[in-house]
Amino acid sequence: MQLDIRPDPAEVGRARRWARSRLACSGIGPDEPIAETLILLVSELVTNAVVHTGCPAVLCLSLPDGADGTDESATVRLEVADRSGRAPVPRCVDGDATGGRGLALVDGLADRWGWSSEGTGKRIWCELDRCAEPGGAAPVCGGATVTYDGLAYEAV
């Protein structure tokens, strides 16, 4: 499944809506932790493509096969390909900065992520393991409390 993205900040909201509809069709409920995390990752990667490249992009989403949502061990893969050859660069920002945390969020939330050159552009990808806490911590499929970076979170 893929969605063409224009180099317009309004496309970020459209990409989130598109991803939510695809999740619903795959049997992943909107209140599952993986759904919320995936939508945040879509926002970050599409925003980066739109803001930092000024080029059109393509959002690809690979979801579990079963439409009944029973494949709880499946991996969800998100990719954003753009026509810019500039490598993604994680930035260190201070607490007052209003941006610059996108790749740090991707690194903290995804189980795996990376990027590769593709012709004159690049493809940034990330993967989430269904029913796993972002970053590879213990599963949180039933309202469990987990710790991440010294803070406690409850998956509800």
N, C-alpha and C positions, 0 to 999 in steps of 0.2 A: 504494500500500500504506500502510495506516495502523494505528496501535495506540493505543487509548485508555489514558491514564495516570491513575491515581488519585493524589491528593496524599499519597503515602506514600513515604518513602525506599527501601523495598524494591522499588519500581517501577523504579528505575534498573537493577538487575540484570536484571529481566525485559525491559526495553527493549534492553539489550545482547544478551541471548540471542535476542530477536526479530530484531534487526538482523543478527546473525551468520547466522541461518537464511535470511534474505532474500538476503544476499550469496551464500551457497552456492547458492541456487536461480538466481541470475543469472549464475553462472559465475565469480564473483570468489572466488579462493581465500583461505582464512583467513590465509595467510602473505604475501599481497601487501601492500605498504606502504599502499595505499589502504584495505584492509580494517582494518588496525590503527588507522590514523588516523581512519577513520569511526567505529569503535567508541569511541574516546576522545571524539570530538565528540558522539556520542550521549550518553555519560556526562555530559559537561559541560552540554549543553543541557537534558537531562531533569532533572539535579540542580538546575540553576537554576530550572526551572519548579516542581519539587516543593518545594524549600526556600524560595525567595524569594516565591512567590505563594500557596502554600497552596490552590491551585485545581486542578481536573482539567485535563489537557492532552491534546493529540493529537500523536503523533509520526508524521510522514509521511516516506517514503523513496522517492525516484525513482531507479531504477537503469537501467543500459543495457538496451536491448531484447533483444539476443542472449543467449539462455540458454547458448550455447556459450562465452561469455567472449571472443570474438574481437574485439569492438569496444573496442580499447584506447584510443581517442581520446574515448570518451564521458565525459560529466559525470555525477557522482553528486550528488544534491541531498537534503539533510536539512532538515526543517522541524519546529519545535515550536510549536504554537499553544496559548495558554492564555487564560483568562478574566480575567486581571489587566490593567488599563490602565496599570500602572506600566511606564515605559520601562526597558529594560536599561541598567545603568550600569556601565561598566568601572571597576574600583577600582584604586588604587595601594596595594599592601601591602608591608610590610617583609619581610625574609627569615624572620622567626620566625612569621609568620601562617600558620595552618593552612587558610585559605580565601581567597577573593577573587581567584583567578587564572583563573577559568573563561573569561571573555570574552577575556582576554589570550591564553589557549591557543587559543581559537577563531580569533582574529585571526592568530595565528602559524601555525596548521596549515591553515586553509582557504584555498583559492585566492580565494574571495570570500565575504563574509557581510554580513548586514544584518538589518533588522527593519522591520516596518510595523504600524501600528495596524489593528485589525480589529474593528469594532463596539465592544464594551466591553472587548475584549482586544487581544492582539497576536500576531504571528507572527514568530519568529526563524528565519532560514534560513542555511544555508551550503552551499557547493558545493566539490567536489573534482574536478579533472580527472584521469581515470584515467591512471596511469603518469606522473604529474607529482609532483614533490616538493612538499610543503606549502609554501604561500607563494609559489608561482609560480617556483621555481628550476628548474634543468635536470631533465629526466626521470631517474628512477632505476629503470629496469625490469630491471636485471641485476646487482645487487650492487654498484653504484657507490657511491663515497664522495662525500658532498656536504657543503658547509659551510653552516651556518645560525646566525646570531648569533655568529659567530666560533668555533663549535664544529664539529668534524667528526663526521658520522654516517655509518654504513654501512648501506645497505639490504640485508638478506639474505633 
